[in-house]
Amino acid sequence: MTKTLEPAEVPAKKPAAENGRFDRISIALHWLTVLLIIGQLTTAWLREAVGHESSLAMELLATHRANGLLIWIVGLLRLVWRRNFAYLPPFPQSMSKLQQSIAKANEYGLYVLLFVQPITGLSRVLFHGQPFELLIWKVPALLEPKPAISILFAEAHEFGAKALLVLIGLHVGAALFHRLVLRDGVLQRMLPRNPTQGQGT
């Protein structure tokens, strides 16, 4: 008498693997980064609007520095998660190799700038040679004032901000192009909520 073998249970797939979306942690970290960047741009613009010498400007600058540190930390978490745990859905088959290469180059460029910007900003402050606040810490002057180097890092920080805006504009424009023109589901992969969830098939 032969024993009937029951088919082994197939483990449930990750939700991202089933619907072509990134995993929830990757999506959460992405949109947290977006919010922090909006905070950075807002504090920078407001500081320019109110002038650099007012007490409000000092508060805005402290917030800007704190956001910069948080962006650096979140960026590091994103890289660690992406390297070890994240689900990365493949590009649609309709995307050519050139389009995929451009998308990857844009993404890598954003990562580089998100890491470099806080470093140039902090370096500018350090070579300014004055104490400053960073989150809950009051950091004393750590270096002798070197105005020429501080100005160099300030210019690098400003250039990086402009480059970041360009890359963000390209990133958003490409996402909208995929959503409104190509309609290939690329944008939906990173939305906080799947717009097709709950719809009938």
C-alpha positions as CSV (number, residue, x, y, z in Angstrom):
1,M,0.0,0.0,0.0
2,T,1.5,3.3,-1.0
3,K,1.2,6.3,1.1
4,T,-0.3,9.4,-0.6
5,L,2.0,12.3,-0.3
6,E,0.3,15.6,0.4
7,P,1.8,18.5,-1.6
8,A,4.0,20.6,0.6
9,E,2.6,24.0,1.5
10,V,4.0,26.8,-0.5
11,P,5.1,29.6,1.7
12,A,3.2,32.8,1.2
13,K,5.0,35.4,-1.0
14,K,5.8,38.8,0.3
15,P,3.1,41.3,-0.6
16,A,5.7,43.2,-2.7
17,A,6.6,40.2,-4.7
18,E,2.9,39.5,-5.5
19,N,2.0,43.0,-6.8
20,G,5.3,44.3,-8.1
21,R,5.8,46.9,-5.3
22,F,8.7,47.6,-3.1
23,D,8.5,46.2,0.5
24,R,6.8,48.4,3.1
25,I,10.0,49.3,4.9
26,S,11.6,50.6,1.7
27,I,8.4,52.6,0.9
28,A,8.3,54.1,4.4
29,L,12.0,55.1,4.3
30,H,11.6,56.6,0.9
31,W,8.7,58.9,1.9
32,L,10.4,59.8,5.2
33,T,13.3,61.0,3.1
34,V,10.9,63.0,0.9
35,L,9.5,64.7,4.0
36,L,12.9,65.5,5.4
37,I,14.0,67.0,2.1
38,I,10.9,69.1,1.9
39,G,11.8,70.3,5.4
40,Q,15.4,71.1,4.3
41,L,14.2,73.1,1.3
42,T,11.6,75.0,3.4
43,T,14.0,76.0,6.2
44,A,16.6,77.1,3.6
45,W,14.1,79.3,1.7
46,L,12.6,80.7,4.9
47,R,16.0,81.6,6.3
48,E,16.8,83.5,3.1
49,A,13.4,85.3,3.3
50,V,13.7,86.5,6.9
51,G,17.4,87.3,6.8
52,H,20.3,85.6,8.5
53,E,20.6,87.8,11.6
54,S,17.2,87.3,13.2
55,S,16.4,84.8,16.0
56,L,14.0,83.1,13.7
57,A,16.8,82.6,11.2
58,M,18.9,80.9,13.9
59,E,16.0,78.6,14.8
60,L,15.6,77.7,11.1
61,L,19.3,77.1,10.7
62,A,19.2,74.7,13.8
63,T,16.3,72.9,12.3
64,H,18.1,72.7,8.9
65,R,21.2,71.1,10.5
66,A,19.1,68.6,12.5
67,N,17.2,67.6,9.3
68,G,20.5,67.2,7.5
69,L,21.8,64.8,10.2
70,L,18.5,62.9,10.1
71,I,18.7,62.6,6.3
72,W,22.2,61.2,6.6
73,I,21.0,58.6,9.1
74,V,17.9,57.6,7.1
75,G,20.0,57.4,4.0
76,L,22.4,55.0,5.7
77,L,19.4,52.9,7.0
78,R,18.0,52.8,3.4
79,L,21.3,51.5,2.0
80,V,21.6,48.8,4.8
81,W,18.0,47.7,4.3
82,R,18.3,47.7,0.5
83,R,21.6,45.7,0.6
84,N,20.4,43.0,3.0
85,F,16.6,42.8,3.2
86,A,14.7,44.9,0.7
87,Y,12.5,43.5,-2.1
88,L,13.4,45.3,-5.3
89,P,10.8,44.8,-8.0
90,P,12.2,44.4,-11.6
91,F,11.8,47.1,-14.1
92,P,8.8,46.6,-16.5
93,Q,9.8,44.7,-19.7
94,S,8.7,47.7,-21.7
95,M,11.6,49.8,-20.3
96,S,14.6,49.7,-22.6
97,K,18.1,49.1,-21.2
98,L,18.9,52.8,-21.8
99,Q,15.9,53.9,-19.7
100,Q,16.8,51.5,-17.0
101,S,20.4,52.9,-17.0
102,I,19.1,56.4,-16.8
103,A,16.8,55.5,-13.9
104,K,19.6,53.9,-12.0
105,A,22.0,56.8,-12.6
106,N,19.4,59.2,-11.3
107,E,18.8,57.1,-8.2
108,Y,22.6,56.7,-7.5
109,G,23.0,60.4,-8.0
110,L,20.3,61.2,-5.4
111,Y,21.9,58.8,-2.9
112,V,25.4,60.4,-3.4
113,L,24.0,63.9,-2.9
114,L,21.9,62.9,0.1
115,F,25.1,61.8,1.8
116,V,27.4,64.6,0.5
117,Q,25.1,67.5,1.3
118,P,25.1,67.0,5.1
119,I,28.9,66.6,5.0
120,T,29.5,69.8,3.1
121,G,27.1,71.7,5.4
122,L,28.7,70.4,8.6
123,S,32.2,71.1,7.2
124,R,31.2,74.7,6.5
125,V,30.1,75.1,10.1
126,L,33.2,73.4,11.6
127,F,35.6,75.6,9.6
128,H,33.5,78.6,10.6
129,G,35.1,78.1,14.0
130,Q,32.1,78.8,16.2
131,P,29.9,76.7,18.5
132,F,26.6,75.5,17.1
133,E,23.5,73.4,18.0
134,L,22.8,70.0,16.5
135,L,19.6,68.3,17.7
136,I,19.9,68.2,21.5
137,W,23.6,68.9,21.6
138,K,25.5,72.1,22.0
139,V,28.7,71.5,20.0
140,P,31.6,73.7,20.9
141,A,34.0,75.2,18.3
142,L,36.1,72.3,17.2
143,L,38.4,74.0,14.7
144,E,40.1,77.3,14.3
145,P,38.2,79.6,12.0
146,K,39.3,79.2,8.4
147,P,37.1,81.5,6.3
148,A,38.4,80.5,2.9
149,I,37.7,76.8,3.5
150,S,34.4,77.5,5.1
151,I,33.4,79.6,2.0
152,L,34.5,76.7,-0.2
153,F,32.3,74.2,1.6
154,A,29.4,76.8,1.5
155,E,29.7,77.0,-2.3
156,A,29.9,73.2,-2.6
157,H,26.8,73.0,-0.4
158,E,24.9,75.5,-2.5
159,F,25.9,73.7,-5.7
160,G,24.9,70.4,-4.3
161,A,21.5,71.8,-3.3
162,K,20.9,73.0,-6.9
163,A,22.1,69.6,-8.3
164,L,19.7,67.8,-5.9
165,L,16.8,69.9,-7.1
166,V,17.6,69.0,-10.7
167,L,17.8,65.3,-9.9
168,I,14.6,65.4,-7.8
169,G,12.8,67.2,-10.7
170,L,14.0,64.5,-13.1
171,H,12.9,61.8,-10.7
172,V,9.4,63.3,-10.2
173,G,9.0,64.0,-13.9
174,A,9.9,60.5,-14.9
175,A,7.6,59.0,-12.3
176,L,4.7,61.2,-13.6
177,F,5.6,60.3,-17.2
178,H,5.4,56.6,-16.3
179,R,2.0,57.1,-14.5
180,L,0.3,59.5,-16.9
181,V,1.7,58.5,-20.3
182,L,3.2,55.0,-20.2
183,R,0.9,53.7,-17.5
184,D,3.3,50.8,-16.8
185,G,2.9,50.8,-13.0
186,V,6.4,52.2,-12.1
187,L,5.0,54.9,-9.9
188,Q,2.6,52.6,-8.1
189,R,5.6,50.5,-6.9
190,M,6.6,53.2,-4.4
191,L,3.3,54.7,-3.4
192,P,2.4,54.4,0.3
193,R,-0.8,52.6,-0.6
194,N,-1.5,50.4,-3.7
195,P,-4.2,52.3,-5.7
196,T,-5.3,49.0,-7.2
197,Q,-5.7,47.3,-3.9
198,G,-9.3,46.3,-3.2
199,Q,-10.4,46.7,-6.8
200,G,-12.1,43.8,-8.5
201,T,-10.3,41.8,-11.1
